Amino acid sequence: MNSEVRPHIIRFFFLVLLQVLILRQVQLGEDWLRFAEILIYPLIIMMLPMRWSPAILILVAFFIGLIIDSFYDTPGVHAGASTFSAFVRPLVLQIIAPRAGYDPKQNLTRATFGMTWLTSYTAIFLLIHILAVQLLTVFTFYYWGELLLRTGFSWILSVIIILLADLVFNPKS
C-alpha cells in the first residue's frame, strides 16, 4: 500500500467509527443544547492531499457522506454536504492561503501551517459543511431560527472537538 494513502485510510476508519459509534449517540441536553450535533468526519475531507484532482476529491467525499448517511438514516444529506464541502474546499484554502502559498506536497496540518491557520481552516470549512447538512436536513428556510441554532451550536462544538483532537493526537506539532 502506498505510504501516502495509508494515513488517510487509517484516519477514515477511525473518524467514521468515532462518528457513527460514539458521537451519533451523544445527547447534550433537553434545552437549547438538544440542537447540537458533533460532526468530526469532515476532518477526513479537510486533510485529503492538495495534489489530488478535484474530481477525485469530490468523489471520495461523496462516498464518505454515503457511508455516514447509511448509519444516520439520512439518505443523501451527508453525501450532499460532503460533496459540496469538497467542491468549495479549494476556495476555502485560497482564502486562508499563507503568503508563500501552498506546496502541493505539503500536508494540511498544524505542524505545517500553525495553529492559527488550522483554526481558520477548520472554522470556515466546518461552517460550510454544517450549514449544508442543516439546510439539506430541514430543506426550508421556514424554520430559520432552529436552522441557525442547529448550525451555530453544532459548529461551535465540532470546531472545539476537532481542535482538541488535533492537540491530543499531535502534541508535538
Residue frames relative to the residue before (quaternion, step in Angstrom):
aa qw qx qy qz dx dy dz
M 1.0000 0.0000 0.0000 0.0000 0.00 0.00 0.00
N 0.5452 -0.6348 0.4490 0.3133 3.51 -1.00 0.87
S 0.4674 -0.7032 0.4604 0.2742 3.59 -0.81 0.98
E 0.5972 0.5563 -0.3653 0.4477 3.61 1.20 -0.35
V 0.7128 0.4562 -0.2497 0.4706 3.60 1.00 -0.78
R 0.5567 0.6646 -0.3761 0.3270 3.60 1.07 -0.73
P 0.6884 0.4692 -0.3226 0.4493 3.67 0.74 -0.86
H 0.6421 0.5257 -0.3250 0.4535 3.59 1.08 -0.68
I 0.6377 0.5091 -0.3234 0.4791 3.59 1.07 -0.69
I 0.6443 0.5028 -0.3187 0.4801 3.59 0.97 -0.82
R 0.6478 0.5097 -0.3138 0.4712 3.59 0.93 -0.89
F 0.6212 0.5565 -0.3295 0.4425 3.58 1.01 -0.85
F 0.7081 0.4540 -0.2749 0.4657 3.59 0.72 -1.04
F 0.6586 0.5171 -0.3147 0.4470 3.58 0.91 -0.87
L 0.7272 0.4445 -0.2589 0.4544 3.59 0.76 -1.01
V 0.6292 0.5139 -0.3451 0.4700 3.60 1.01 -0.69
L 0.6612 0.4887 -0.3137 0.4749 3.60 0.91 -0.84
L 0.6373 0.5170 -0.3253 0.4698 3.60 0.96 -0.80
Q 0.6705 0.5095 -0.2965 0.4504 3.58 0.93 -0.90
V 0.7884 0.3686 -0.1973 0.4512 3.59 0.67 -1.06
L 0.7251 0.4303 -0.2631 0.4689 3.60 1.05 -0.56
I 0.7895 0.2864 -0.1521 0.5211 3.60 1.01 -0.70
L 0.7631 0.4103 -0.2402 0.4379 3.59 0.49 -1.16
R 0.5864 0.5717 -0.3731 0.4360 3.60 1.13 -0.51
Q 0.7010 0.4818 -0.2541 0.4603 3.58 1.12 -0.68
V 0.5236 0.6647 -0.4058 0.3454 3.59 1.23 -0.29
Q 0.0563 -0.7525 0.6562 0.0029 3.55 -0.89 1.08
L 0.2421 -0.8371 0.4800 0.1016 3.56 -0.45 1.19
G 0.7973 -0.2505 0.1470 0.5292 3.58 1.15 -0.04
E 0.5692 -0.6018 0.4549 0.3269 3.48 -1.37 0.02
D 0.6900 0.4885 -0.2909 0.4478 3.58 1.03 -0.67
W 0.8554 -0.1112 0.0888 0.4981 3.55 -0.89 -0.91
L 0.6155 0.5613 -0.3589 0.4210 3.63 1.12 -0.45
R 0.4863 0.6579 -0.4449 0.3644 3.60 1.22 -0.14
F 0.6146 0.5673 -0.3367 0.4325 3.56 1.24 -0.41
A 0.6172 0.5890 -0.3396 0.3960 3.59 1.18 -0.44
E 0.0091 -0.7536 0.6569 -0.0195 3.51 -1.12 0.84
I 0.2840 -0.7718 0.5472 0.1560 3.57 -0.70 1.07
L 0.0457 -0.7893 0.6122 -0.0139 3.55 -0.73 1.13
I 0.0495 -0.8161 0.5757 -0.0088 3.54 -0.58 1.18
Y 0.5384 0.6642 -0.3939 0.3373 3.60 1.18 -0.42
P 0.5607 0.5949 -0.4261 0.3875 3.70 1.03 -0.39
L 0.5000 0.6510 -0.4191 0.3881 3.58 1.24 -0.33
I 0.5702 0.5822 -0.3824 0.4355 3.60 1.11 -0.60
I 0.6966 0.4642 -0.2651 0.4786 3.56 0.85 -1.02
M 0.6382 0.5559 -0.3245 0.4224 3.57 0.97 -0.86
M 0.7712 0.3976 -0.1882 0.4601 3.58 0.93 -0.89
L 0.4081 0.6986 -0.4952 0.3165 3.61 1.20 0.13
P 0.6215 -0.5918 0.3589 0.3670 3.60 -1.05 0.73
M 0.5264 -0.6505 0.4586 0.2991 3.56 -1.10 0.74
R 0.6685 0.5325 -0.3130 0.4141 3.58 1.05 -0.62
W 0.4885 0.6331 -0.4541 0.3928 3.60 1.24 -0.05
S 0.5220 -0.6345 0.4621 0.3337 3.55 -1.01 0.74
P 0.6198 -0.5631 0.3912 0.3818 3.59 -1.12 0.59
A 0.6275 0.5448 -0.3432 0.4378 3.60 1.02 -0.72
I 0.6590 0.4862 -0.3042 0.4866 3.60 0.95 -0.84
L 0.6369 0.5357 -0.3206 0.4523 3.58 0.96 -0.87
I 0.6791 0.4804 -0.2879 0.4745 3.59 0.88 -0.92
L 0.6507 0.5153 -0.3158 0.4597 3.59 0.97 -0.80
V 0.6492 0.5012 -0.3095 0.4812 3.59 0.94 -0.86
A 0.6556 0.5098 -0.3099 0.4628 3.60 0.94 -0.89
F 0.6243 0.5394 -0.3368 0.4537 3.58 1.00 -0.77
F 0.6912 0.4672 -0.2851 0.4720 3.60 0.88 -0.89
I 0.5940 0.5362 -0.3640 0.4767 3.60 1.09 -0.62
G 0.6644 0.5037 -0.2943 0.4672 3.57 0.93 -0.89
L 0.6349 0.5241 -0.3320 0.4604 3.59 1.00 -0.75
I 0.6407 0.5143 -0.3281 0.4662 3.57 0.98 -0.78
I 0.6514 0.4911 -0.3135 0.4861 3.60 0.92 -0.84
D 0.6395 0.5352 -0.3220 0.4482 3.60 0.94 -0.84
S 0.6442 0.5339 -0.3351 0.4332 3.57 0.97 -0.76
F 0.6954 0.4413 -0.2752 0.4959 3.60 1.10 -0.56
Y 0.7176 0.4424 -0.2423 0.4803 3.58 1.09 -0.69
D 0.3322 -0.7502 0.4970 0.2823 3.62 1.24 -0.22
T 0.4944 0.6067 -0.4512 0.4289 3.54 0.92 0.96
P 0.1891 -0.8462 0.4827 0.1232 3.60 0.36 1.20
G 0.8720 0.0779 -0.1090 0.4709 3.52 -0.56 1.25
V 0.5072 0.6691 -0.4312 0.3305 3.61 1.17 -0.30
H 0.7457 0.3814 -0.2237 0.4984 3.59 0.67 -1.06
A 0.5976 0.5475 -0.3642 0.4588 3.60 1.11 -0.57
G 0.6682 0.4929 -0.2948 0.4729 3.58 0.94 -0.86
A 0.6727 0.4895 -0.2957 0.4695 3.56 0.91 -0.91
S 0.6577 0.5042 -0.3129 0.4641 3.60 0.96 -0.82
T 0.6415 0.5171 -0.3199 0.4677 3.56 0.99 -0.81
F 0.6608 0.4931 -0.3035 0.4775 3.58 0.92 -0.89
S 0.6472 0.5235 -0.3185 0.4534 3.60 0.93 -0.86
A 0.6618 0.4899 -0.3067 0.4775 3.58 0.96 -0.84
F 0.6217 0.5492 -0.3322 0.4489 3.56 1.10 -0.70
V 0.7586 0.3691 -0.2069 0.4955 3.62 0.92 -0.86
R 0.4091 0.7376 -0.4609 0.2760 3.61 1.22 -0.12
P 0.6532 0.4993 -0.3486 0.4500 3.67 0.84 -0.75
L 0.6313 0.5216 -0.3339 0.4669 3.60 1.06 -0.68
V 0.6349 0.5189 -0.3221 0.4732 3.58 0.98 -0.83
L 0.6680 0.4939 -0.2985 0.4699 3.58 0.91 -0.91
Q 0.6356 0.5231 -0.3261 0.4648 3.57 1.06 -0.70
I 0.6367 0.5438 -0.3251 0.4395 3.59 1.00 -0.80
I 0.7948 0.2879 -0.1422 0.5150 3.59 0.93 -0.88
A 0.2822 0.7952 -0.4976 0.2011 3.59 1.21 0.38
P 0.4672 -0.6520 0.5108 0.3095 3.59 -1.02 0.75
R 0.7029 -0.4820 0.3121 0.4198 3.57 -1.22 0.41
A 0.7099 0.4509 -0.2576 0.4758 3.55 0.94 -0.86
G 0.4906 -0.6554 0.4367 0.3729 3.58 1.24 -0.18
Y 0.5572 -0.5935 0.4686 0.3430 3.52 -1.33 -0.17
D 0.2772 -0.6762 0.6507 0.2060 3.48 -1.26 0.60
P 0.4753 -0.7077 0.4321 0.2942 3.63 -0.60 1.03
K 0.6510 0.5185 -0.3251 0.4491 3.59 1.18 -0.38
Q 0.5522 0.6192 -0.3932 0.3962 3.60 1.25 -0.24
N 0.4182 -0.6677 0.5534 0.2703 3.52 -1.21 0.61
L 0.4274 -0.6881 0.5260 0.2591 3.55 -1.11 0.71
T 0.3453 0.7387 -0.4935 0.3025 3.55 0.35 1.30
R 0.6564 -0.4872 0.4065 0.4081 3.52 -1.36 0.21
A 0.6205 0.5593 -0.3461 0.4271 3.59 1.02 -0.74
T 0.7007 0.4702 -0.2626 0.4679 3.57 1.06 -0.73
F 0.8426 0.2150 -0.0563 0.4905 3.57 0.80 -1.03
G 0.5696 -0.6220 0.3789 0.3809 3.62 1.20 -0.19
M 0.6657 -0.5427 0.3618 0.3624 3.52 -1.33 0.43
T 0.6267 0.5387 -0.3480 0.4427 3.61 0.97 -0.74
W 0.6554 0.5020 -0.3046 0.4750 3.56 0.93 -0.90
L 0.6696 0.5016 -0.3078 0.4530 3.60 0.86 -0.94
T 0.6403 0.5184 -0.3244 0.4648 3.59 0.98 -0.79
S 0.6595 0.4982 -0.3075 0.4715 3.60 0.91 -0.86
Y 0.6637 0.5103 -0.2967 0.4594 3.56 0.88 -0.97
T 0.6732 0.4929 -0.2947 0.4659 3.58 0.87 -0.96
A 0.6748 0.5094 -0.3054 0.4381 3.57 0.85 -0.95
I 0.6988 0.4603 -0.2830 0.4687 3.61 0.80 -0.96
F 0.6801 0.4957 -0.3019 0.4479 3.58 0.82 -0.98
L 0.6924 0.4734 -0.2867 0.4630 3.59 0.88 -0.90
L 0.6026 0.5447 -0.3701 0.4509 3.59 1.03 -0.62
I 0.6547 0.4955 -0.3048 0.4826 3.58 0.94 -0.87
H 0.6892 0.4917 -0.2886 0.4471 3.57 0.83 -0.99
I 0.7060 0.4597 -0.2772 0.4619 3.60 0.78 -0.96
L 0.6179 0.5211 -0.3502 0.4734 3.59 1.02 -0.66
A 0.6406 0.5096 -0.3227 0.4753 3.59 1.00 -0.78
V 0.6345 0.5169 -0.3345 0.4673 3.62 0.95 -0.83
Q 0.7016 0.4714 -0.2826 0.4535 3.59 0.80 -0.97
L 0.6449 0.5086 -0.3271 0.4674 3.61 0.98 -0.74
L 0.6794 0.4700 -0.2952 0.4800 3.58 0.96 -0.78
T 0.6250 0.5324 -0.3389 0.4594 3.60 1.13 -0.57
V 0.7451 0.3820 -0.2077 0.5057 3.57 0.80 -1.03
F 0.1015 -0.8560 0.4909 0.1263 3.57 1.10 -0.85
T 0.7197 0.2982 -0.2620 0.5696 3.56 1.09 0.76
F 0.3921 -0.6912 0.5489 0.2593 3.54 -1.26 0.42
Y 0.3881 0.7479 -0.4621 0.2765 3.57 1.29 0.05
Y 0.7465 0.3196 -0.1732 0.5574 3.58 1.05 -0.83
W 0.0610 0.8614 -0.5027 0.0408 3.58 0.90 0.92
G 0.6098 0.5541 -0.3597 0.4379 3.62 1.07 -0.62
E 0.6786 0.4632 -0.2790 0.4971 3.55 0.91 -0.93
L 0.6115 0.5547 -0.3415 0.4491 3.58 1.06 -0.75
L 0.6781 0.4784 -0.2895 0.4769 3.59 0.94 -0.87
L 0.6369 0.5179 -0.3298 0.4662 3.60 1.02 -0.78
R 0.6672 0.4994 -0.3030 0.4622 3.58 0.85 -0.93
T 0.6764 0.4880 -0.2940 0.4667 3.56 0.89 -0.94
G 0.6934 0.5015 -0.2863 0.4310 3.58 0.81 -0.98
F 0.7074 0.4482 -0.2722 0.4740 3.57 0.77 -1.00
S 0.6509 0.5038 -0.3215 0.4681 3.59 0.95 -0.81
W 0.6512 0.5262 -0.3133 0.4483 3.56 0.99 -0.85
I 0.6642 0.5063 -0.3077 0.4559 3.59 0.84 -0.96
L 0.7013 0.4664 -0.2780 0.4619 3.59 0.78 -1.00
S 0.6650 0.5073 -0.3130 0.4500 3.60 0.92 -0.85
V 0.6383 0.5122 -0.3321 0.4690 3.60 0.96 -0.81
I 0.6576 0.5106 -0.3117 0.4578 3.60 0.88 -0.91
I 0.6748 0.4957 -0.2998 0.4572 3.60 0.86 -0.95
I 0.6704 0.4917 -0.3109 0.4606 3.61 0.89 -0.86
L 0.6741 0.4802 -0.3080 0.4692 3.61 0.90 -0.82
L 0.6390 0.5026 -0.3258 0.4826 3.60 1.03 -0.72
A 0.6317 0.5247 -0.3324 0.4638 3.58 0.99 -0.78
D 0.6413 0.5138 -0.3292 0.4652 3.58 0.99 -0.77
L 0.6649 0.5002 -0.3046 0.4636 3.59 0.95 -0.81
V 0.6737 0.4926 -0.2953 0.4650 3.59 1.02 -0.78
F 0.7735 0.3804 -0.1983 0.4666 3.58 0.82 -0.98
N 0.7613 0.2261 -0.1556 0.5875 3.60 1.26 -0.27
P 0.0183 0.8672 -0.4977 -0.0001 3.62 0.72 0.99
K 0.7006 0.4888 -0.2848 0.4349 3.63 1.00 -0.64
S 0.5210 0.6682 -0.4068 0.3415 3.57 1.22 -0.29
